[in-house]
């Protein structure tokens, strides 16, 4: 039976992932409580991006999905980044 | 292939079902993406006001809600493992835990919003209308984004409730659990969006 089911992630993996995510959350709260200026936002967003990558790969099992789906997801994030960049180029240089 | 044969042979394409869900999630990402874009632009235009307005939000409640959502994401992911391992009662407990954590999130949100309503902070109120333009925009975006997110939490809870019943009635089993897979994917999306909302709304003061 087990060979037909693609992949079973163990409970322990999820506990480790959650622990990591919680540590990152508290880290971002701690980091932003110091006033580091515009650096704070960048740091908070970097931590958020790491968390999102972990959720996508482990909770949403993207790690064990097909290359096609991985490319699709990366493409969506890339497209969104482009939209942001293009919008800001417009706002900053108009 | 469908035939006239009376015997019901279930045909589910797992890969297609999952891909369809992902494509739907992409549209959801852009729905919130649009709001994030508006947020980014106004934040760059009115950074002082945004700092000031975000100061009024309770970081503790925000952090607590993050913990609830992250933990619920873990329990729903674990429930798939439990279903795959044929541990039905464990799966039921895990989905139920997810629902409880989701309710706690909403209860928290309720208290947060009622606190703000108490001080007449909501879009269109006299207090907000007299605020500086940037703060007004922040308040509007805050209610729009967290409101839309809360709506997604409620939809996710309904999906998980359906899964709970179907696990109980053996309609979700180790052989067919696409519905639970997709409900879990939706739930993780709710989590993903919150991961970005939390620092942008609560932590930027």
Interface residues (C-beta under 8 A of the other chain):
Chain A: X1 X5 X8 X9 X10 X11 X14 X15 X17 X18 X21 X22 X25 X26 X28 X29 X32 X40 X41 X44 X45 X47 X48 X51 X52 X55 X56 X58 X59 X60 X66 X69 X72 X73 X76 X80 X83 X84 X87 X88 X91
Chain B: X15 X19 X22 X23 X26 X29 X30 X33 X37 X40 X41 X44 X45 X59 X63 X66 X67 X70 X71 X73 X74 X77 X78 X80 X81 X84 X85 X174 X184 X185 X188 X191 X192 X195 X196 X198 X199 X200 X203 X204 X205
